[in-house]
């Protein structure tokens, strides 16, 4: 699916959606105050879509007026979604006070940065969270989006694959590096918490290959060091991929299935050096303050959610397991370098 918004003149909104099915006619859903008030099919034929091989008929352009959406000129806030994928394609809202920048927060944890997302959401016209879950074609549209100069994107994207869309002339980029042992503990507990879903045929498909890893994790006692050592000796491949130097994998490879080599750690460091704002979870205030300053936002810096005591305790046990030390060697080096840099420069 591809999309674009040509204009919003108040009394009319025009754009296009090219669906995945080249024979289908796209439909846009209009939402006002959280209520879906209209579903409008594309009505204008553009031969360019046919010439480019994107669509069989070229009927991809929609036009919204008061006829389709009563009171359209007087609605200050509305959202448009693609009816087939439920992807937000446009948000109308008052422009006063908005940050007129495109911003990408690169998530490095398996858990989203909810505090920062909630704090930044009101300051942007368009917000997309969990962008790494979007299909490649839709994510490319979201990343390019020249018609959305006020946009906040957040997700655990594989950076080398999309770095050409995140250059300094196109958007502000920011990354919050996690403590590797704490992040591994978080991921292990994330897997164990989803063991029930893995066994349920109606929900297990959502986990994909991680269903095996979740079921496997549930068989071990994470409070016992001997059990942890057995856990790492018997790791199935999906669990190994999730836990082995995840930051290096995210910054140093282009595809999730790529093998990780020592050379990838060098590439990861080079990628990290090109990110606009680099912070560390243990220096959260410094990172959030710098980000807010760069965006020109004069608001209190959010407080990060506390790390659960069980996760902290597991992280401490992991530091005593030699197999874990070997699995995190690249990430630990990057994490330490980021902390040292912040401590030298932040005052």
C-alpha positions in Angstrom: 0.0 0.0 0.0 1.2 3.5 -0.9 -0.4 6.8 -0.1 0.0 10.6 -0.4 -2.0 13.7 0.6 -2.1 16.3 -2.1 -3.8 19.1 -0.1 -6.1 20.0 2.8 -7.8 23.3 1.9 -10.3 23.2 4.7 -13.3 22.7 2.5 -11.6 19.8 0.7 -9.0 17.1 1.3 -7.5 15.3 -1.7 -5.1 12.4 -1.7 -4.5 9.0 -3.1 -4.1 5.4 -1.8 -2.7 2.6 -4.0 -3.9 -0.7 -2.5 -1.9 -3.9 -2.5 -4.5 -5.5 -4.7 -4.1 -3.7 -8.1 -7.8 -4.5 -9.0 -9.2 -3.1 -5.7 -10.6 0.4 -5.2 -9.1 2.0 -2.1 -11.3 3.5 0.6 -10.5 6.1 3.2 -12.0 6.1 6.6 -12.8 9.5 8.3 -12.6 9.7 12.0 -13.7 12.6 14.2 -13.3 12.6 17.9 -12.5 8.9 17.9 -15.7 8.1 15.9 -15.6 6.9 12.3 -18.1 9.1 10.5 -17.5 8.2 6.8 -16.0 5.7 4.5 -15.2 7.2 1.1 -13.9 5.2 -1.9 -11.4 6.5 -4.5 -13.4 8.2 -7.3 -10.8 9.9 -9.5 -8.8 7.9 -12.2 -5.2 8.9 -12.7 -3.5 7.2 -15.7 -0.1 7.7 -14.1 -0.8 4.8 -11.7 -1.5 2.5 -14.6 1.6 3.6 -16.5 3.7 3.0 -13.5 2.3 -0.5 -13.0 0.9 0.3 -9.6 -2.8 -0.2 -10.3 -4.9 -1.8 -13.0 -7.4 1.0 -13.4 -5.8 4.0 -11.8 -8.9 4.7 -9.7 -6.9 5.6 -6.5 -7.5 9.3 -5.8 -10.1 10.4 -3.3 -11.6 13.8 -2.7 -13.4 14.7 0.6 -15.8 17.6 0.7 -18.8 18.6 2.8 -20.8 16.2 0.6 -18.9 13.2 1.9 -18.1 14.6 5.4 -20.8 17.0 6.6 -19.4 20.1 8.2 -15.8 19.4 6.9 -14.7 23.1 6.8 -15.6 23.5 10.5 -14.0 20.3 11.8 -10.6 21.3 13.5 -9.5 17.8 14.2 -10.0 14.7 12.1 -8.0 11.6 11.0 -7.9 9.7 7.8 -7.2 5.9 7.7 -6.8 3.5 4.9 -9.8 1.2 5.3 -8.0 -2.0 4.5 -4.8 -1.6 6.6 -6.1 0.8 9.3 -2.9 2.9 8.8 -3.1 6.6 9.6 -2.5 8.5 6.4 -3.4 12.1 7.5 -4.3 14.0 10.7 -5.9 17.5 10.6 -5.3 19.5 13.8 -4.6 23.1 14.8 -1.1 24.1 13.6 -0.4 26.5 16.5 2.4 25.2 18.8 3.2 22.2 16.6 6.8 21.1 16.2 7.5 21.6 12.4 10.1 18.8 12.2 10.2 15.2 11.3 11.6 13.2 14.2 12.6 9.5 14.6 13.0 7.9 18.0 14.9 4.7 17.4 13.7 2.2 20.1 16.4 -0.3 21.2 14.3 -2.1 23.8 11.7 -4.8 23.2 9.4 -2.6 25.3 8.4 0.8 23.7 9.5 4.1 25.1 5.9 4.9 26.3 6.9 7.9 28.5 8.6 9.8 25.7 5.9 8.8 23.2 3.1 10.1 25.5 5.0 13.3 26.2 5.8 14.1 22.5 2.5 13.1 21.0 0.6 16.4 21.6 3.4 18.4 19.8 3.2 16.7 16.4 0.6 16.6 13.7 1.4 13.0 12.7 2.6 10.3 15.1 3.4 6.7 14.3 4.5 4.3 17.0 5.9 0.8 16.5 6.8 1.6 12.9 9.0 -1.5 12.7 5.8 -3.6 12.6 4.7 -1.9 9.4 5.2 -3.6 6.0 8.2 -2.3 4.2 6.2 -0.4 1.5 4.0 1.4 4.1 7.0 2.2 6.3 8.7 3.8 3.3 5.7 6.0 2.8 5.7 7.0 6.5 9.4 7.7 6.4 9.4 9.8 3.2 6.1 11.7 3.8 7.0 15.1 2.5 3.4 16.3 3.1 3.8 15.7 6.8 6.5 18.1 8.0 5.3 17.7 11.6 5.8 14.0 12.3 7.0 11.9 15.2 8.0 8.3 14.4 9.0 5.7 17.0 10.0 2.1 16.6 12.7 -0.5 16.6 13.7 -0.2 13.0 16.7 -1.9 11.5 18.7 1.2 10.9 21.0 0.4 8.0 18.0 -0.7 5.9 16.3 2.7 6.3 19.2 5.1 7.1 18.9 6.9 3.8 15.5 8.1 4.9 16.8 9.4 8.2 19.6 11.7 7.2 20.1 15.0 9.1 18.6 17.1 6.2 15.4 15.0 6.4 14.7 14.5 10.1 16.1 14.6 13.6 17.1 11.1 14.8 17.4 10.0 18.5 18.3 6.7 20.1 18.2 5.6 23.7 20.7 2.8 24.4 19.8 0.3 27.1 22.0 -1.4 29.6 22.6 -4.8 27.8 22.1 -7.0 30.9 18.9 -5.2 31.8 17.6 -5.4 28.3 18.4 -9.2 28.1 16.5 -9.7 31.3 13.6 -7.7 29.9 13.5 -9.8 26.7 13.7 -13.1 28.7 10.8 -12.0 30.9 8.9 -10.8 27.8 9.3 -14.3 26.3 8.2 -16.1 29.5 5.1 -13.8 29.8 4.0 -14.9 26.3 4.3 -18.6 26.9 0.5 -18.9 27.2 0.0 -17.1 23.9 2.4 -19.4 22.2 0.3 -22.5 23.2 -2.9 -20.9 22.0 -3.6 -21.5 18.3 -5.7 -18.4 18.1 -2.9 -16.1 19.4 0.4 -18.0 18.9 0.6 -16.9 15.3 1.2 -13.3 16.4 4.5 -14.4 17.9 5.8 -16.0 14.7 9.1 -17.8 15.2 9.2 -16.4 18.8 6.4 -18.8 19.8 9.0 -21.5 20.1 11.2 -19.3 22.2 8.4 -18.3 24.5 7.4 -21.9 25.2 11.1 -22.8 25.7 11.6 -19.9 28.2 8.6 -21.0 30.3 10.4 -24.3 31.1 13.2 -22.6 33.0 13.5 -21.0 36.4 15.1 -17.5 35.9 15.6 -17.2 39.7 18.1 -20.0 39.7 21.6 -19.6 38.3 22.0 -23.3 37.4 18.7 -23.1 35.5 19.9 -20.0 33.7 23.1 -21.8 32.6 21.1 -24.7 31.2 18.8 -22.2 29.5 21.7 -20.6 27.5 23.2 -24.0 26.6 19.9 -25.1 25.0 18.6 -21.8 23.4 16.6 -22.4 20.2 17.6 -20.2 17.3 14.7 -17.7 17.5 15.6 -17.0 21.2 19.3 -16.8 20.4 18.6 -14.2 17.7 16.5 -12.1 20.1 19.0 -12.2 22.9 22.4 -12.1 21.1 23.8 -8.5 20.9 20.4 -7.0 19.9 21.7 -3.5 19.7 24.5 -4.5 17.3 22.0 -6.5 15.3 19.7 -3.5 15.0 22.5 -1.1 14.0 24.8 -3.3 12.1 22.7 -5.5 9.9 20.1 -4.8 7.1 17.8 -7.8 7.6 16.5 -9.6 10.7 17.9 -13.0 9.4 21.4 -11.7 8.7 24.2 -13.5 10.5 26.0 -11.3 13.0 29.8 -11.1 12.7 32.5 -9.1 14.5 32.5 -6.7 11.5 28.9 -5.9 12.2 29.9 -4.3 15.5 32.2 -1.9 13.6 29.3 -1.0 11.3 27.0 -0.6 14.3 29.4 1.9 15.9 29.6 3.9 12.7 25.8 4.0 12.4 25.5 5.1 16.0 27.9 7.9 15.4 25.6 9.3 12.7 22.5 9.4 14.9 21.7 13.0 15.9 21.0 12.5 19.6 22.4 9.5 21.5 21.4 8.8 25.1 21.6 6.0 27.6 18.7 4.6 29.8 20.8 5.2 32.9 21.2 8.8 31.9 17.6 9.3 30.9 17.2 12.9 32.0 20.2 14.0 29.9 18.8 12.3 26.8 15.2 13.6 27.2 16.3 17.1 28.0 18.5 17.3 24.9 15.7 15.9 22.7 13.2 18.4 24.0 15.7 21.2 23.6 16.4 20.2 20.0 12.7 20.1 19.2 12.1 23.5 20.9 9.6 22.0 23.4 9.3 23.9 26.6 7.7 21.2 28.8 8.6 19.0 31.8 10.8 16.1 30.9 8.9 12.8 31.4 9.9 10.3 34.1 10.8 6.9 32.7 8.7 3.9 33.9 10.6 2.1 36.7 12.4 -1.1 35.8 10.6 -4.0 37.6 12.5 -5.4 40.6 12.3 -8.9 39.1 14.0 -7.6 35.9 16.7 -5.9 37.9 17.3 -9.0 40.0 17.5 -11.2 36.8 19.9 -8.7 35.2 22.3 -9.1 38.2 22.2 -12.9 38.0 22.9 -12.7 34.3 26.1 -10.7 35.0 27.4 -13.9 36.7 26.8 -16.2 33.7 29.8 -16.5 31.4 27.7 -17.4 28.4 25.8 -14.1 28.7 29.0 -12.1 28.9 30.0 -13.7 25.5 26.6 -13.0 24.0 26.6 -9.3 24.9 30.3 -8.4 24.3 29.6 -6.0 21.4 26.6 -4.4 23.0 28.4 -3.9 26.3 31.2 -2.1 24.5 28.8 0.3 22.8 26.8 0.9 26.0 30.0 1.7 28.0 31.2 4.0 25.2 27.9 5.9 25.2 27.9 6.3 29.0 31.5 7.6 29.0 30.7 10.1 26.3 27.6 11.4 28.1 29.5 11.7 31.4 32.2 13.7 29.7 29.9 16.1 27.8 26.8 16.5 30.0 26.8 19.1 32.8 
